[in-house]
Amino acid sequence: MTTVTAPVTPRERVVRLAAGHIAALQRGYLEDRPHAVAALARLRRGAGREAGQLPDLWALIDTGPLHQTPDGARPLSENELIRAEDALHVALTLYALHQQSRSTGMYQADRPGRRRGLGAAVRRMMKPGEIDEPVHKRLVRAGTSPDLAVLAQRLRDIVVLLRREGIELDHAQLAGQLYAWQWPGGADTVRREWGRSFHAWHDKPTDGTSSSASSDTTSTTETDKDAS
């Protein structure tokens, strides 16, 4: 019996490319490699800004794999390439801002039992059993953004709060959502994903005790190597 593998979608390609870039940057940053530290410092300047505003960042975000055609996939159209590149720009610059002065990785993959989607990250800033309305409204405002430029600015504000609290985020998943957002009906799809993530924020306990918003956050010890 022949197994048919579904072709990789453009959104999945964006997620995989973002994950590879961010994982490499994070590894280099945490090992205090000068190239990675400098790259994140440059990328931070683009957080909340459109890709075309800072051409000097183009060399830091390798979108070459998007122009290749994996087995079983088709070439991306011009519109798909533009949206994919914009999504990668926003996601990587937000990661760079999130990682600033943190001694542990702020990028963590979302998976069952360890939710790291945007909704879950926002929920983890709140006390168990309580809804912090000002924080919740930031997620709602992001969800009602009229375009990607405004969405990037509102996500920047959320990421600053996440960094302050030492709460991780799956920036690669976010890149895929940013890609989807730009298509007709995509914003509705992404809002639903954020809503599900918000309500499924709990980490799976490993010792029989209940988890809390801060039970498994990593160390919040700050460094000053890139505080500027």
Secondary structure, 3 states (H helix, E strand, C coil): CCCCCCCCCHHHHHHHHHHHHHHHHHHHHHCCCHHHHHHHHHHHCCCCCCHHHCHHHHHHCCCHHHHCCCCCCCCCCHHHHHHHHHHHHHHHHHHHHHHCCECCCCECCCECCECCCHHHHHHHCCCCCCCCHHHHHHHHHHHCCCCHHHHHHHHHHHHHHHHHHCCCECHHHHHHHHHHHCCCCHHHHHHHHHHHHHHCCCCCCCCCCCCCCCCCCCCCCECCCCCC
